[in-house]
């Protein structure tokens, strides 16, 4: 596995951890994966930062009984230390294309930006 493949794998692993109900239920675990400068434009159109997104991740809406189903995950290294992921997510019929930018920091790979777009 080359350096780009390792970077994409690290970003995918981080993204999947953020979707894991057990991780989402623990704010400190979520914060370990979010860049301090994290922003999100949600599928609702709302803008989030690292602190405000904790209200959504820890609200229990993603449970082990109703996990987010992910498909078509792909990743590309945009520059050294920057990975762009795209994937399709379905959570209880709420379907969206997702796009995430991950960057390598001194403490590891962190989600820097995320956007979701609802689909029909």
N, C-alpha and C positions, 0 to 999 in steps of 0.2 A: 504494500500500500504506500503510495507516495504522499508527500506533504499536503497537497490539495485534497486528496481523498480523506486523509486524517482530519483535516479542518472541516470538511463537509460532514463527516461522521460525527464529530464533536458537536456541531450545530444541530444535527438531526437528533442526537441523543439528548441534548438540552431541551429542544422543542418537545420531544416526547415526554420528558420529565415534567415539563410545565403543564402538559395535558393530563398527567397522571393524577387521579383524584386524591391519592395519599399525599402527594407533594403539594397539591393545591390547598389542602386542608391545613398546612403548616406555613404561616406567613414567612417565617425565617427561611424556609427552604425555597420559597418563591423568590424572595429577595436575593438569595445567593445566585439565582439564575438571571436576574434583571440587572442591566447596566444602570449605574446611578443616573444616567441621562436618558433612561428609557422613556419612550413615548409610544402611544398606540392611537391609531384612528380605528375605532371599532366598527363593526358591521352596522351598528346603529347610527354611526356618524359622530358619536361622542369621542372626545379626545381624553386620553388617560395618561397618567404618569406612574412611576413605580409605586407610590403610596396609594393612589386612588384605585389602581387595578387590584389591590389586595382585597377590596370589598367584593369583587366579583369572583376572584379565585378561591376565596375562603367561605363563600356563601353556601357551599354544599350542592350547588346546582349540577356539578359534575360528580356523580357518585360511581362507585364500582358497579352498581347495577345499571347505570346509564352513562357509560363512557363515551367520549368523543371518538367517532370512527374516522380514521385518517386514511386517505388514499392519494395516489399520484404525487408522492413526496419527491421533490428533486432539489438539488442544491448546486450552486456554482460559486466558486471563489471569485470575488470581484477584484480583490487586491489582497496583498499579504495581510492576514489577520481580519479579513472581512468576508463573510459568507452570506449569500442570499438564498433563502429557502422559499419554495412555493409548494402548496399542497391543498387538497380538498378536504374539508372537515364537515362531518354530519353529526350534529348533536340533537338527538330526538326530533329529527325532521327539520331542524334549522340548519340549512346547508349554506356553506360559504367557501369561497376561495380565500386562502390565507397567504400572506407574504411576510417574511421575517428577515431582518438583517441582524446577524450575529457578529460581534467583534471580540477579538482576543484582547484581554486585559491582563494586568499583572496577576490577577486572581483567577484567570481562566476565561473560558468563553461565556459571554453574557449577551442576552437579548437586548439589542439597542433600539430597534424599531419594529413594530408589527402593525399590519393592516388587514382587515377582513372585509370582504365584499359579498353580500348575500346573493344567492342565486335562486332561480325559480324551481 
